[in-house]
Amino acid sequence: MFTGIVEELGEVVAAEPIGDSARFTVRGPLVTSDAEPGDSIAVNGVCLTVVDVLDDGAFTADVMKETLDRSSLGALVAGSRVNLERAAALNSRLGGHLVQGHVDGTGAVLSRTPGDRWEVVRISLPDNLARYVVEKGSITVDGVSLTVSGVGGEPGADWLEVSLIPTTRELTTVGALPTGTTVNLEVDVIAKYVERLRQRA
């Protein structure tokens, strides 16, 4: 479980295809400072299991085909910047919202509208996720917990907007993604549980 509060901007050192899966090596001195094999680290919002911790502040993780198909990790190459977060500790504050690290789908950055000290980013929303996203609700974009500041569109062309404060722009990859970039989306899991309970009632 994660909170969507990015701890560190890391860097992909290597992305090695292995059949229909891949092995990633990611450098992140902070998140590896207390990491052990078997620990969970979110990479752009995708929960990955640490295979090895290397001496240079990097770790390796295996990524299966399912994850590559459902997320944007397959587009990462050596040199790509990524958002990193260690799994939440039970004795820490929950600064964002409950994030599983299980990507529900991907969207694309449609536009960026700068303000005086913030920026509004519009992101396309897949049809199967639109019903879970509400204004002032929570959304995870590439592992960053954000508040939805607007929703709109129509079936087949739904979108959401998030407003980035200076800190988010400076400390996460979301602050510099150009239009057209594919991003990982995870909706609030509580909405999915409520829907399932109503279906079974």
N, CA, C and O of each residue as an XYZ file, in Angstrom:
804
protein
N       0.842     -1.190      0.000
C       0.000      0.000      0.000
C       0.883      1.247      0.000
O       1.928      1.283      0.649
N       0.448      2.258     -0.731
C       1.204      3.501     -0.863
C       0.279      4.681     -0.558
O      -0.914      4.506     -0.308
N       0.853      5.884     -0.586
C       0.048      7.077     -0.322
C       0.006      8.028     -1.505
O      -0.773      8.981     -1.498
N       0.826      7.792     -2.521
C       0.858      8.694     -3.663
C       1.684      9.940     -3.427
O       1.620     10.885     -4.212
N       2.465      9.954     -2.344
C       3.381     11.062     -2.074
C       4.773     10.627     -2.542
O       5.427      9.814     -1.888
N       5.214     11.164     -3.657
C       6.484     10.747     -4.256
C       7.646     11.128     -3.344
O       7.749     12.271     -2.897
N       8.517     10.162     -3.074
C       9.661     10.403     -2.204
C      10.894     10.854     -2.968
O      11.746     11.568     -2.439
N      10.976     10.424     -4.224
C      12.230     10.660     -4.946
C      11.998     10.543     -6.443
O      11.225      9.704     -6.906
N      12.684     11.403     -7.192
C      12.742     11.244     -8.643
C      13.914     10.325     -8.955
O      15.070     10.672     -8.710
N      13.612      9.164     -9.492
C      14.655      8.205     -9.808
C      14.942      8.175    -11.290
O      14.377      8.946    -12.065
N      15.830      7.273    -11.676
C      16.231      7.155    -13.080
C      16.333      5.689    -13.463
O      16.901      4.885    -12.724
N      15.786      5.349    -14.610
C      15.925      3.995    -15.136
C      17.349      3.827    -15.644
O      17.803      4.572    -16.512
N      18.043      2.844    -15.097
C      19.416      2.557    -15.527
C      19.400      1.595    -16.709
O      20.194      1.728    -17.640
N      18.487      0.622    -16.664
C      18.394     -0.359    -17.743
C      16.989     -0.930    -17.780
O      16.331     -1.072    -16.750
N      16.540     -1.256    -18.991
C      15.260     -1.936    -19.196
C      15.540     -3.093    -20.148
O      15.658     -2.904    -21.359
N      15.644     -4.282    -19.587
C      16.086     -5.448    -20.353
C      14.904     -6.362    -20.669
O      14.314     -6.938    -19.755
N      14.546     -6.505    -21.955
C      13.465     -7.432    -22.315
C      13.872     -8.874    -22.007
O      15.002     -9.285    -22.271
N      12.927     -9.634    -21.442
C      13.161    -11.052    -21.175
C      11.912    -11.790    -21.659
O      10.948    -11.946    -20.910
N      11.935    -12.236    -22.900
C      10.744    -12.833    -23.490
C       9.652    -11.781    -23.573
O       9.862    -10.704    -24.130
N       8.474    -12.093    -23.014
C       7.383    -11.124    -23.026
C       7.315    -10.308    -21.742
O       6.342     -9.592    -21.502
N       8.361    -10.422    -20.914
C       8.454     -9.631    -19.685
C       9.706     -8.760    -19.758
O      10.315     -8.639    -20.821
N      10.087     -8.163    -18.656
C      11.278     -7.304    -18.654
C      11.858     -7.231    -17.254
O      11.170     -7.472    -16.261
N      13.138     -6.893    -17.197
C      13.785     -6.615    -15.907
C      14.288     -5.173    -15.947
O      15.032     -4.779    -16.844
N      13.861     -4.403    -14.951
C      14.254     -3.007    -14.849
C      15.285     -2.830    -13.749
O      15.208     -3.456    -12.692
N      16.250     -1.965    -14.021
C      17.170     -1.501    -12.989
C      16.918     -0.011    -12.835
O      17.010      0.753    -13.796
N      16.598      0.393    -11.605
C      16.205      1.774    -11.328
C      17.067      2.327    -10.208
O      17.221      1.695     -9.163
N      17.629      3.510    -10.430
C      18.446      4.140     -9.398
C      17.589      5.082     -8.561
O      16.885      5.944     -9.088
N      17.665      4.898     -7.243
C      16.957      5.754     -6.295
C      17.585      5.590     -4.926
O      17.134      4.756     -4.140
N      18.622      6.370     -4.620
C      19.353      6.194     -3.361
C      18.487      6.288     -2.110
O      18.739      5.583     -1.133
N      17.476      7.146     -2.125
C      16.622      7.289     -0.944
C      15.773      6.042     -0.731
O      15.769      5.475      0.361
N      15.056      5.611     -1.762
C      14.140      4.477     -1.578
C      14.874      3.155     -1.396
O      14.291      2.192     -0.898
N      16.145      3.094     -1.790
C      16.906      1.861     -1.591
C      17.717      1.887     -0.300
O      18.372      0.902      0.038
N      17.679      3.011      0.429
C      18.514      3.144      1.629
C      18.182      2.093      2.687
O      19.053      1.691      3.459
N      16.919      1.648      2.724
C      16.552      0.610      3.683
C      15.829     -0.544      3.002
O      15.133     -1.318      3.660
N      15.989     -0.662      1.692
C      15.268     -1.683      0.930
C      15.917     -3.053      1.069
O      17.132     -3.179      1.222
N      15.070     -4.070      1.011
C      15.509     -5.454      1.042
C      14.801     -6.194     -0.099
O      13.709     -5.800     -0.509
N      15.414     -7.257     -0.607
C      14.711     -8.068     -1.609
C      13.342     -8.490     -1.090
O      13.215     -8.942      0.048
N      12.321     -8.339     -1.926
C      10.957     -8.662     -1.520
C      10.137     -7.458     -1.137
O       8.910     -7.539     -1.065
N      10.802     -6.322     -0.884
C      10.077     -5.096     -0.561
C       9.353     -4.568     -1.794
O       9.674     -4.930     -2.926
N       8.363     -3.697     -1.550
C       7.621     -3.077     -2.641
C       8.048     -1.629     -2.825
O       8.174     -0.881     -1.855
N       8.268     -1.243     -4.071
C       8.550      0.147     -4.419
C       7.672      0.488     -5.621
O       7.637     -0.254     -6.603
N       6.967      1.609     -5.538
C       6.138      2.050     -6.649
C       6.992      2.844     -7.630
O       7.692      3.782     -7.249
N       6.922      2.453     -8.898
C       7.639      3.128     -9.982
C       6.584      3.706    -10.925
O       5.883      2.968    -11.616
N       6.482      5.023    -10.942
C       5.418      5.689    -11.719
C       4.052      5.099    -11.391
O       3.200      4.933    -12.264
N       3.865      4.787    -10.110
C       2.572      4.311     -9.648
C       2.343      2.823     -9.770
O       1.266      2.335     -9.425
N       3.333      2.087    -10.253
C       3.202      0.637    -10.396
C       3.986     -0.044     -9.278
O       5.190      0.169     -9.137
N       3.303     -0.854     -8.494
C       3.960     -1.569     -7.402
C       4.847     -2.664     -7.968
O       4.365     -3.594     -8.614
N       6.158     -2.549     -7.719
C       7.122     -3.549     -8.166
C       7.816     -4.164     -6.955
O       8.008     -3.509     -5.931
N       8.186     -5.425     -7.093
C       8.885     -6.129     -6.025
C      10.383     -6.066     -6.262
O      10.864     -6.394     -7.346
N      11.115     -5.644     -5.245
C      12.576     -5.551     -5.338
C      13.167     -6.959     -5.435
O      12.916     -7.808     -4.580
N      13.957     -7.195     -6.492
C      14.658     -8.468     -6.657
C      16.029     -8.380     -6.011
O      16.393     -9.233     -5.201
N      16.791     -7.352     -6.367
C      18.122     -7.136     -5.807
C      18.306     -5.662     -5.494
O      17.761     -4.800     -6.183
N      19.075     -5.376     -4.455
C      19.493     -4.012     -4.131
C      20.972     -3.913     -4.469
O      21.778     -4.696     -3.967
N      21.332     -2.962     -5.313
C      22.701     -2.836     -5.787
C      23.476     -1.798     -4.980
O      22.884     -0.972     -4.286
N      24.799     -1.847     -5.075
C      25.650     -0.981     -4.265
C      25.560      0.496     -4.655
O      25.889      1.367     -3.850
N      25.121      0.783     -5.877
C      25.124      2.177     -6.337
C      23.791      2.890     -6.104
O      23.502      3.891     -6.759
N      22.976      2.378     -5.172
C      21.697      3.016     -4.893
C      20.624      2.664     -5.892
O      19.669      3.419     -6.074
N      20.768      1.523     -6.545
C      19.780      1.078     -7.523
C      19.176     -0.247     -7.066
O      19.709     -0.926     -6.188
N      18.050     -0.596     -7.686
C      17.421     -1.886     -7.416
C      16.922     -2.471     -8.732
O      16.702     -1.745     -9.703
N      16.746     -3.776     -8.755
C      16.192     -4.433     -9.926
C      14.805     -4.963     -9.594
O      14.513     -5.311     -8.449
N      13.959     -5.019    -10.613
C      12.605     -5.540    -10.448
C      12.169     -6.192    -11.747
O      12.458     -5.688    -12.832
N      11.475     -7.309    -11.635
C      10.933     -7.983    -12.801
C       9.515     -7.476    -13.065
O       8.720     -7.303    -12.141
N       9.217     -7.242    -14.340
C       7.905     -6.720    -14.727
C       7.282     -7.693    -15.716
O       7.828     -7.927    -16.794
N       6.132     -8.260    -15.345
C       5.496     -9.260    -16.201
C       4.697     -8.609    -17.324
O       4.453     -7.402    -17.318
N       4.297     -9.434    -18.283
C       3.583     -8.961    -19.469
C       2.309     -8.209    -19.094
O       2.015     -7.167    -19.681
N       1.551     -8.719    -18.127
C       0.318     -8.065    -17.702
C       0.565     -6.613    -17.317
O      -0.202     -5.725    -17.687
N       1.642     -6.379    -16.571
C       1.971     -5.022    -16.126
C       2.407     -4.159    -17.298
O       2.020     -2.994    -17.389
N       3.208     -4.716    -18.194
C       3.655     -3.964    -19.373
C       2.475     -3.577    -20.259
O       2.456     -2.490    -20.836
N       1.484     -4.476    -20.365
C       0.322     -4.217    -21.209
C      -0.610     -3.164    -20.602
O      -1.235     -2.398    -21.336
N      -0.706     -3.120    -19.277
C      -1.684     -2.254    -18.620
C      -1.130     -0.898    -18.193
O      -1.885     -0.020    -17.777
N       0.167     -0.730    -18.293
C       0.791      0.501    -17.809
C       1.697      1.096    -18.881
O       1.818      0.566    -19.986
N       2.327      2.207    -18.527
C       3.263      2.855    -19.452
C       4.709      2.417    -19.220
O       5.623      2.968    -19.833
N       4.925      1.438    -18.349
C       6.305      1.037    -18.043
C       7.043      0.504    -19.268
O       8.264      0.636    -19.362
N       6.316     -0.093    -20.200
C       6.961     -0.641    -21.389
C       7.637      0.408    -22.251
O       8.478      0.077    -23.087
N       7.276      1.676    -22.056
C       7.879      2.761    -22.844
C       9.131      3.333    -22.190
O       9.807      4.175    -22.780
N       9.446      2.882    -20.973
C      10.621      3.407    -20.281
C      11.902      2.871    -20.903
O      11.974      1.714    -21.316
N      12.904      3.730    -20.960
C      14.215      3.355    -21.478
C      15.272      3.875    -20.507
O      14.964      4.653    -19.604
N      16.494      3.452    -20.692
C      17.584      3.957    -19.859
C      17.617      5.479    -19.939
O      17.616      6.057    -21.026
N      17.647      6.111    -18.787
C      17.649      7.571    -18.724
C      16.295      8.167    -18.392
O      16.211      9.344    -18.041
N      15.220      7.371    -18.496
C      13.882      7.884    -18.159
C      13.812      8.237    -16.679
O      14.309      7.501    -15.826
N      13.185      9.377    -16.388
C      12.957      9.784    -15.000
C      11.655      9.175    -14.518
O      10.671      9.138    -15.257
N      11.645      8.696    -13.279
C      10.458      8.027    -12.738
C      10.187      8.483    -11.314
O      11.101      8.844    -10.573
N       8.903      8.458    -10.944
C       8.486      8.756     -9.573
C       8.634      7.502     -8.728
O       8.195      6.422     -9.123
N       9.259      7.651     -7.559
C       9.497      6.499     -6.685
C       8.880      6.733     -5.309
O       8.935      7.835     -4.764
N       8.293      5.671     -4.763
C       7.750      5.721     -3.406
C       7.855      4.338     -2.773
O       7.486      3.332     -3.378
N       8.365      4.307     -1.544
C       8.374      3.055     -0.791
C       6.975      2.774     -0.249
O       6.150      3.681     -0.137
N       6.719      1.520      0.081
C       5.437      1.161      0.679
C       5.253      1.935      1.984
O       6.213      2.196      2.708
N       4.000      2.297      2.269
C       3.696      3.069      3.475
C       3.950      2.239      4.727
O       3.693      1.035      4.749
N       4.456      2.893      5.766
C       4.619      2.254      7.067
C       3.388      2.542      7.918
O       2.797      3.617      7.816
N       3.005      1.594      8.747
C       1.781      1.747      9.544
C       1.868      2.886     10.549
O       0.840      3.382     11.012
N       3.080      3.304     10.892
C       3.229      4.377     11.886
C       3.456      5.744     11.251
O       3.818      6.697     11.942
N       3.243      5.848      9.918
C       3.479      7.126      9.254
C       2.150      7.799      8.917
O       1.102      7.153      8.891
N       2.210      9.112      8.658
C       1.013      9.853      8.281
C       0.608      9.493      6.852
O       1.458      9.224      6.003
N      -0.684      9.491      6.603
C      -1.205      9.221      5.269
C      -1.408     10.556      4.581
O      -2.483     11.149      4.659
N      -0.358     11.030      3.900
C      -0.396     12.371      3.328
C      -1.218     12.488      2.063
O      -1.735     13.565      1.765
N      -1.354     11.405      1.308
C      -2.124     11.454      0.070
C      -3.451     10.737      0.244
O      -4.331     11.210      0.962
N      -3.597      9.570     -0.428
C      -4.767      8.727     -0.220
C      -4.318      7.277     -0.399
O      -3.172      7.024     -0.772
N      -5.205      6.337     -0.138
C      -4.838      4.936     -0.234
C      -4.596      4.552     -1.699
O      -5.498      4.601     -2.536
N      -3.356      4.172     -1.971
C      -2.939      3.819     -3.327
C      -2.403      2.397     -3.300
O      -1.532      2.076     -2.491
N      -2.913      1.547     -4.174
C      -2.483      0.156     -4.189
C      -1.247     -0.093     -5.038
O      -0.513     -1.054     -4.810
N      -1.020      0.773     -6.016
C       0.065      0.504     -6.953
C      -0.363     -0.450     -8.040
O       0.474     -1.032     -8.729
N      -1.688     -0.619     -8.200
C      -2.251     -1.482     -9.239
C      -2.905     -0.576    -10.281
O      -4.020     -0.093    -10.079
N      -2.221     -0.353    -11.372
C      -2.695      0.582    -12.391
C      -3.975      0.067    -13.031
O      -4.056     -1.091    -13.441
N      -4.979      0.944    -13.113
C      -6.266      0.578    -13.709
C      -6.290      0.805    -15.214
O      -7.067      0.166    -15.924
N      -5.461      1.693    -15.701
C      -5.430      1.998    -17.121
C      -4.504      3.167    -17.374
O      -3.835      3.656    -16.464
N      -4.474      3.607    -18.611
C      -3.620      4.739    -18.958
C      -4.440      5.830    -19.639
O      -5.482      5.569    -20.241
N      -3.942      7.048    -19.528
C      -4.514      8.191    -20.222
C      -3.397      8.929    -20.921
O      -2.238      8.517    -20.863
N      -3.736     10.012    -21.577
C      -2.732     10.824    -22.262
C      -2.897     12.274    -21.856
O      -4.018     12.751    -21.680
N      -1.791     12.971    -21.710
C      -1.841     14.396    -21.393
C      -2.395     15.133    -22.611
O      -1.808     15.095    -23.693
N      -3.531     15.801    -22.423
C      -4.188     16.505    -23.524
C      -3.756     17.956    -23.628
O      -3.586     18.487    -24.725
N      -3.578     18.598    -22.468
C      -3.195     20.014    -22.482
C      -2.619     20.404    -21.137
O      -2.826     19.725    -20.131
N      -1.889     21.514    -21.135
C      -1.325     22.094    -19.910
C      -1.614     23.590    -19.965
O      -1.240     24.270    -20.921
N      -2.288     24.097    -18.927
C      -2.647     25.506    -18.875
C      -2.002     26.135    -17.647
O      -2.428     25.863    -16.524
N      -0.979     26.976    -17.839
C      -0.284     27.563    -16.684
C      -1.087     28.669    -16.027
O      -1.826     29.400    -16.687
N      -0.928     28.780    -14.707
C      -1.481     29.887    -13.940
C      -0.347     30.677    -13.329
O       0.806     30.510    -13.727
N      -0.652     31.541    -12.364
C       0.388     32.336    -11.722
C       1.402     31.453    -11.002
O       2.611     31.623    -11.159
N       0.890     30.499    -10.203
C       1.778     29.626     -9.444
C       1.370     28.155     -9.541
O       1.866     27.315     -8.790
N       0.488     27.859    -10.446
C       0.027     26.491    -10.600
C      -0.136     26.200    -12.076
O       0.080     27.064    -12.927
N      -0.520     24.967    -12.363
C      -0.753     24.582    -13.743
C      -1.871     23.552    -13.771
O      -1.874     22.606    -12.983
N      -2.815     23.738    -14.677
C      -3.914     22.795    -14.843
C      -3.546     21.833    -15.974
O      -3.239     22.252    -17.090
N      -3.584     20.546    -15.664
C      -3.246     19.513    -16.640
C      -4.501     18.701    -16.936
O      -5.137     18.168    -16.027
N      -4.852     18.614    -18.225
C      -6.004     17.815    -18.650
C      -5.500     16.492    -19.201
O      -4.559     16.452    -19.995
N      -6.143     15.402    -18.767
C      -5.723     14.046    -19.117
C      -6.921     13.270    -19.636
O      -8.003     13.336    -19.052
N      -6.740     12.539    -20.721
C      -7.831     11.714    -21.239
C      -8.123     10.580    -20.266
O      -7.242     10.109    -19.547
N      -9.380     10.157    -20.264
C      -9.851      9.174    -19.293
C     -10.527      8.025    -20.038
O     -11.508      8.250    -20.747
N     -10.023      6.798    -19.892
C     -10.646      5.660    -20.576
C     -12.107      5.489    -20.153
O     -12.473      5.800    -19.020
N     -12.931      4.995    -21.067
C     -14.356      4.801    -20.788
C     -14.606      3.986    -19.532
O     -15.489      4.315    -18.740
N     -13.829      2.919    -19.348
C     -14.093      2.015    -18.232
C     -13.695      2.592    -16.872
O     -13.997      1.990    -15.841
N     -13.027      3.742    -16.851
C     -12.626      4.356    -15.588
C     -13.402      5.630    -15.273
O     -13.400      6.092    -14.132
N     -14.063      6.198    -16.275
C     -14.699      7.508    -16.101
C     -15.690      7.524    -14.941
O     -15.792      8.528    -14.235
N     -16.422      6.431    -14.734
C     -17.457      6.421    -13.690
C     -16.885      6.482    -12.277
O     -17.611      6.781    -11.330
N     -15.606      6.206    -12.129
C     -14.991      6.219    -10.800
C     -14.378      7.570    -10.432
O     -13.931      7.755     -9.300
N     -14.352      8.499    -11.359
C     -13.646      9.763    -11.152
C     -14.654     10.886    -10.945
O     -15.534     11.104    -11.778
N     -14.519     11.595     -9.832
C     -15.427     12.691     -9.508
C     -14.618     13.935     -9.136
O     -13.496     13.834     -8.641
N     -15.198     15.088     -9.381
C     -14.545     16.342     -8.992
C     -14.319     16.366     -7.492
O     -15.207     16.010     -6.717
N     -13.139     16.782     -7.085
C     -12.674     16.835     -5.698
C     -12.357     15.454     -5.124
O     -12.025     15.329     -3.945
N     -12.462     14.423     -5.960
C     -12.040     13.101     -5.529
C     -10.544     12.932     -5.745
O      -9.855     13.870     -6.147
N     -10.049     11.731     -5.477
C      -8.616     11.459     -5.606
C      -8.337     10.614     -6.837
O      -9.140      9.759     -7.212
N      -7.200     10.859     -7.457
C      -6.719     10.087     -8.605
C      -5.203      9.970     -8.470
O      -4.545     10.883     -7.971
N      -4.663      8.857     -8.911
C      -3.209      8.696     -8.925
C      -2.730      8.760    -10.369
O      -3.166      7.970    -11.206
N      -1.839      9.693    -10.658
C      -1.286      9.877    -11.997
C       0.213      9.616    -11.923
O       0.952     10.370    -11.288
N       0.658      8.547    -12.575
C       2.073      8.146    -12.508
C       2.581      8.085    -11.073
O       3.712      8.472    -10.776
N       1.717      7.590    -10.190
C       2.108      7.408     -8.797
C       1.939      8.614     -7.912
O       2.273      8.556     -6.728
N       1.427      9.716     -8.448
C       1.258     10.949     -7.679
C      -0.202     11.092     -7.262
O      -1.095     11.104     -8.110
N      -0.442     11.200     -5.970
C      -1.798     11.420     -5.463
C      -2.214     12.856     -5.755
O      -1.572     13.801     -5.299
N      -3.299     13.014     -6.523
C      -3.760     14.333     -6.906
C      -5.261     14.451     -6.696
O      -5.985     13.457     -6.738
N      -5.718     15.673     -6.472
C      -7.142     15.952     -6.366
C      -7.683     16.313     -7.741
O      -7.102     17.134     -8.451
N      -8.795     15.697     -8.111
C      -9.427     15.985     -9.394
C     -10.085     17.364     -9.307
O     -10.981     17.581     -8.491
N      -9.638     18.282    -10.145
C     -10.191     19.635    -10.120
C     -11.283     19.851    -11.148
O     -11.977     20.868    -11.118
N     -11.442     18.885    -12.075
C     -12.497     18.999    -13.061
C     -12.651     17.722    -13.847
O     -11.683     16.986    -14.040
N     -13.870     17.450    -14.307
C     -14.145     16.313    -15.177
C     -15.049     16.795    -16.299
O     -15.789     17.765    -16.135
N     -14.989     16.122    -17.432
C     -15.840     16.535    -18.537
C     -15.699     15.606    -19.711
O     -15.127     14.522    -19.603
N     -16.232     16.045    -20.844
C     -16.184     15.245    -22.051
C     -17.462     14.479    -22.248
O     -18.514     14.832    -21.715
N     -17.352     13.422    -23.026
C     -18.485     12.560    -23.346
C     -17.957     11.164    -23.542
O     -16.750     10.981    -23.694
N     -18.841     10.156    -23.544
C     -18.359      8.780    -23.719
C     -17.435      8.660    -24.921
O     -17.772      9.083    -26.027
N     -16.281      8.086    -24.688
C     -15.279      7.952    -25.732
C     -14.294      9.099    -25.781
O     -13.259      9.014    -26.442
N     -14.621     10.185    -25.072
C     -13.729     11.351    -25.045
C     -13.789     12.025    -23.678
O     -13.790     13.252    -23.580
N     -13.839     11.211    -22.625
C     -13.858     11.753    -21.267
C     -12.478     12.281    -20.891
O     -11.460     11.831    -21.417
N     -12.464     13.241    -19.974
C     -11.196     13.766    -19.482
C     -11.335     14.168    -18.028
O     -12.440     14.345    -17.516
N     -10.202     14.308    -17.377
C     -10.135     14.839    -16.017
C      -9.073     15.915    -15.997
O      -8.183     15.944    -16.847
N      -9.173     16.792    -15.026
C      -8.148     17.817    -14.837
C      -7.619     17.764    -13.415
O      -8.359     17.504    -12.467
N      -6.327     18.014    -13.288
C      -5.681     18.154    -11.987
C      -4.914     19.465    -11.992
O      -4.413     19.903    -13.028
N      -4.827     20.084    -10.829
C      -4.111     21.359    -10.708
C      -2.836     21.125     -9.913
O      -2.882     20.669     -8.770
N      -1.704     21.438    -10.518
C      -0.407     21.161     -9.909
C       0.123     22.385     -9.182
O       0.221     23.467     -9.760
N       0.466     22.208     -7.909
C       1.120     23.274     -7.155
C       2.613     23.255     -7.499
O       3.096     22.277     -8.069
N       3.350     24.319     -7.163
C       4.779     24.354     -7.505
C       5.565     23.145     -7.017
O       6.436     22.648     -7.731
N       5.272     22.664     -5.809
C       6.002     21.514     -5.270
C       5.824     20.288     -6.148
O       6.793     19.584     -6.434
N       4.603     20.025     -6.575
C       4.342     18.867     -7.432
C       5.035     19.020     -8.767
O       5.558     18.048     -9.313
N       5.045     20.230     -9.299
C       5.695     20.477    -10.585
C       7.201     20.246    -10.490
O       7.822     19.751    -11.431
N       7.778     20.608     -9.354
C       9.232     20.530     -9.198
C       9.724     19.143     -8.799
O      10.819     18.744     -9.194
N       8.934     18.404     -8.025
C       9.425     17.172     -7.413
C       8.900     15.891     -8.039
O       9.243     14.801     -7.581
N       8.066     15.996     -9.088
C       7.562     14.793     -9.749
C       7.682     14.939    -11.263
O       7.863     16.040    -11.784
N       7.578     13.824    -11.947
C       7.646     13.849    -13.407
C       6.417     14.510    -14.022
O       6.476     15.012    -15.145
N       5.298     14.512    -13.284
C       4.059     15.069    -13.832
C       4.219     16.553    -14.152
O       3.516     17.085    -15.011
N       5.136     17.213    -13.468
C       5.342     18.637    -13.683
C       5.923     18.994    -15.031
O       5.884     20.161    -15.422
N       6.466     18.019    -15.762
C       7.136     18.346    -17.019
C       6.709     17.463    -18.189
O       7.346     17.483    -19.241
N       5.636     16.688    -18.017
C       5.223     15.793    -19.101
C       4.646     16.582    -20.267
O       3.724     17.373    -20.066
N       5.154     16.396    -21.472
C       4.596     17.110    -22.630
C       3.249     16.519    -23.043
O       2.930     15.380    -22.701
N       2.469     17.299    -23.777
C       1.200     16.791    -24.277
C       1.449     15.566    -25.146
O       2.441     15.480    -25.869
N       0.524     14.629    -25.052
C       0.659     13.377    -25.780
C       1.275     12.261    -24.970
O       1.186     11.097    -25.361
N       1.903     12.588    -23.840
C       2.548     11.570    -23.011
C       1.508     10.650    -22.377
O       0.483     11.114    -21.879
N       1.774      9.355    -22.397
C       0.913      8.375    -21.738
C       1.243      8.321    -20.249
O       2.412      8.268    -19.867
N       0.206      8.334    -19.410
C       0.400      8.287    -17.960
C      -0.412      7.141    -17.362
O      -1.457      6.757    -17.889
N       0.088      6.607    -16.255
C      -0.609      5.556    -15.531
C      -1.677      6.172    -14.631
O      -1.437      7.180    -13.967
N      -2.852      5.557    -14.616
C      -3.949      6.039    -13.794
C      -4.415      4.936    -12.847
O      -4.608      3.790    -13.251
N      -4.591      5.305    -11.583
C      -5.218      4.413    -10.608
C      -6.338      5.183     -9.934
O      -6.102      6.214     -9.305
N      -7.566      4.675    -10.068
C      -8.706      5.349     -9.453
C      -8.807      4.952     -7.984
O      -8.137      4.024     -7.532
N      -9.644      5.659     -7.255
C      -9.838      5.394     -5.832
C     -10.464      4.011     -5.658
O     -11.557      3.755     -6.164
N      -9.776      3.123     -4.947
C     -10.236      1.744     -4.801
C     -11.572      1.668     -4.061
O     -12.334      0.724     -4.270
N     -11.865      2.636     -3.208
C     -13.122      2.608     -2.460
C     -14.309      2.646     -3.419
O     -15.305      1.958     -3.195
N     -14.215      3.441     -4.478
C     -15.305      3.521     -5.456
C     -15.546      2.165     -6.110
O     -16.693      1.795     -6.363
N     -14.487      1.431     -6.381
C     -14.638      0.127     -7.024
C     -15.291     -0.878     -6.078
O     -16.105     -1.697     -6.503
N     -14.933     -0.815     -4.797
C     -15.553     -1.710     -3.825
C     -17.038     -1.407     -3.657
O     -17.854     -2.325     -3.571
N     -17.387     -0.137     -3.610
C     -18.792      0.249     -3.479
C     -19.594     -0.262     -4.669
O     -20.689     -0.798     -4.503
N     -19.042     -0.094     -5.871
C     -19.736     -0.572     -7.064
C     -19.946     -2.079     -7.000
O     -21.032     -2.569     -7.311
N     -18.930     -2.803     -6.606
C     -19.035     -4.258     -6.531
C     -20.068     -4.699     -5.502
O     -20.835     -5.628     -5.754
N     -20.097     -4.047     -4.352
C     -21.070     -4.376     -3.316
C     -22.496     -4.129     -3.809
O     -23.397     -4.921     -3.533
N     -22.695     -3.044     -4.531
C     -24.038     -2.750     -5.038
C     -24.474     -3.772     -6.091
O     -25.648     -4.132     -6.179
N     -23.504     -4.232     -6.889
C     -23.817     -5.226     -7.903
C     -24.231     -6.549     -7.279
O     -25.056     -7.276     -7.833
N     -23.649     -6.860     -6.114
C     -23.902     -8.145     -5.463
C     -25.085     -8.094     -4.500
O     -25.511     -9.124     -3.978
N     -25.616     -6.884     -4.267
C     -26.707     -6.755     -3.286
C     -28.006     -7.334     -3.837
O     -29.030     -7.314     -3.153
